[in-house]
């Protein structure tokens, strides 16, 4: 359609969507001509699938939040190809503090959360289990994406797995380079993670 080629000149900084049921996130729903300036996507509810390249055109992206209680089905069905589309053209040596600091404004936080306190039960929560390690093995660290869990009450439900340790393997480098965006939720998670794994 002609809509595909129209520059709508929109400036939607934050997108907060709630009460979703079995939604497919794709370029038709998150159209780049509408959301190209969006830096935060907070999506409450059940996402059935995420198109592999859906975040590729969002150059201002700094934060994606998804519901943790539906994340297991999403990851098992979809894998993490959609994560690879975030900062797809970035290739940072995350062991180099100078490179990290130089690119700090490109960091994207990927948070898992729930607004429904009834769902804070271990059977609902995705805990990055060891059996899912192969799903996360190709995680694009060089694209400056940091995964975290949004609520301390969720973190305390499960032990830290090898999969989660793999995903947080550069956490000390991020902290030392002062590139993480801290708020009360991220501090809870990163502090808990570092404390549990300091020995």
N, C-alpha and C positions, 0 to 999 in steps of 0.2 A: 504494500500500500504506500501512498504518498507520505504517510506519517513517518515511515522509516527514514526519510531524508530531510525531515523538517527539524531545524534547530529551535527548540522551544525556549531556550535561554532561561531555564528554570534555575532557581537557587534553593533547592530543598536540602538543608544542612543535615537534618536528622529525620530518620524514618522509624516511627514506632508503630508496630502493627500487632494487634491482639486478637485473641479468640479464633485463631486460625484452625481449620480442620482439614487435614489431608491436602495440603497445598503443595504444588510443584513450583519451586523457585526457578524461574528461567528468564531469559532476556525479554520475553513478551510481558511478563509481570513487572520485572525490574528493568524497564526500558532505559537504555543508556542516554537517550535524548531527554529523558525526564529526570533521571537521578545522577547524572554525571558529576554534579557538585556535592552529592551526599557523602558525608564522612562517617555517619553512624547508622547502622541497620540493627535495630533491636526487634526481634521477631518472637512473639509470644504465641505458642500453640504448636500444632503438629505439622511438621514439614515432611512430606512424603518423599520428595526428591529435590536435589539441587543440580541444575545444569552445570556441566563441567566448566564452561568458560564464563559463567554468569557475572563474576566480579572483575573480569579482565579490564573493562573500560573505566572502572571507578578509581581514578587516580588520586582522589582526595580521601579515600577510605582510611579510617584510623581505628574503627571499632565495629565488631560484629558480635551480637549476642543471640544465642539460640537456646531453646528450652532443653534442659538436660534430660528430662524424663522421656523425650521422644528421640533422643540423639542416638541411642543404641540401634534402633531400627533403621534410622537414616544412614548411619555409617556402614552397617552391615549390608544394606541394599546398594548404597551409592559409592562407598569408598571415599577417598579424599581428593579425587581429581579436582573438585570445585575449590578446594583450599589452594591447590597449585595455581589457580587463576588469580589469586590475590598477590599483588606485587610481582606478577609473572616475569617482568623484565628486569627484576632486581637480582643482583648476584653479589652479596656482601660476605666478606670473610668475617664470620661472627666471632672468631678468635682474636680479631684485631680491634682493639678498643678505639683506635683512631677512625677506622672505617665505620664502626658502629655509631660513634658519636656524630660523624659527618652525615650519616643517613638516619639519625634519630627521628626526624619528622615523618619518615616513611613507615615507621613501626605500626603494625596492625595487631590489636588485641582481639583474640577470639575467645569470648567468654561463654561459659555454660551456666545456666541459672534456672530457677523456677520461681514463679509467683504464687504457685499453689502449694501451701504448706501441707496439704493432705498427701502430696506426692513425695514428701521427704521421707521416703522409705527406701531401704537398700534395693528392693526389687525393681523400683522405678528408675534408680539412678544409674547413669553410665559411669563406670569406675575405671575406664581404660585398662581392662584386664589383660593379663599376660597373653592370653590366647588371641588377642587382637593385635599383637605386636607387628605382625606382617602387614596389617592394614596401615600402620603408622610408620613403617620403616622408611618410606620414601618422603617423609615430612620435609617440606622445603625450608629448612632453617635459614638458608642464604637469602630468603625473601622477606626476612624480618617479620615473622608471624609468631606471636606468643599465645599459647593456649593457657587458660586459667579457669578455675571453677569459682563461681560468683558468690557462694555462700559458705560460711564456716560450718554451718549445721550440715551441709552436704559433705564437705571435706572429711568430717569426723566419722562418716558412715563407713568408710572403707580404708583398707591399708593401701599404702603407696605401692603401686605395681612397677615392674620393670618398664612397662610401656609408658607410664607417666614419668618415670625417671628419664627415659629416653627423650621425651618431649621437653623436659625442663633441663636438659643437659647443659645448656648455655645460660642458665639463669644467673649464675654468678657474674658472667661476662656482661650481661644486660644491666645488672645492678651496678657493677663497677663503672660502666660507661655512662651511668645515669640516664638511660634512655627509656626505662619503664614508666608508664603513666599510672601513678598510684592513686587509688581511692580506698575507701574503707574495705571494699570487697577484695581488691587485688592484694592489699596488704595482708588481710587475713589469710589468703591462699598462699602467697609467697612466703610469709613468715612461717606458717604451719608446715609447708613443704620443706623449707630449709632446716627448720628445727627437727623435724622427724628424720631427716637424712644427714644430720651433721656428724653422727657417730661413725 
